């Protein structure tokens, strides 16, 4: 067993403040306050780092959006908004691909159910039968 005299102080406590292997109340209070300050400082640094990371991620998303906004997913050329069957769609002037935004397929299906059925048949997509209760 180790004797109390050979016991080392905690690493955050300076060796000069120990008297005969015990802390005085004042020294203990100072050590606790220093520990609290170190924890608070570490917490503030962590929060600042997280805030910086969040801002950096937000900027990266914005740059990516600017690079890809109104660009054809297939060939990367500019898209031009065009009205097709009273719906605004995006057409690539290079590869002539047609790109639809969220909800536009449903609008087309509603307006031209027969056209959609013919298109599905041509593409080989089978219509699912609805289950009746």
C-alpha positions, 0 to 999 in steps of 0.5 A: 500500500502507498502511504499518504505522503507519497500520494500525488495531487490531482493534475489541476492542482499546483504542488505549491498549495498542498500542506502536509498532504491536505488541502486547506479550505481556501485551497480547496475552494480555489481548486473548485473555482478553477475547475468550474472556470475550466469547464465553463470555458470548455463549454463556451469553446464547444458552443462556438465551434458548433455554431461555426460548423453550422454556419459553414455547413449552411454556406456550403449548402447555399453555394451548392444550390447556386451552382445547381439551381436551374441546371439539367440533372442529366447534362448540366446545361441551363433549364428553361421554364416552359408552360406545358399543358398549363403547368410550368415545367423545366426543359433542357435546351441541350438534351431536351429533357423535361423536369418536373417539380414536386406536385407537377406529375400529380397535376398532369395526371389529374388534367390528362388521366388518359394521356398518363395511362397511354404514357405508362403503357408506352413505358411499360408501367403497369397500373396498380389495382386499388383494393376495395373493401 
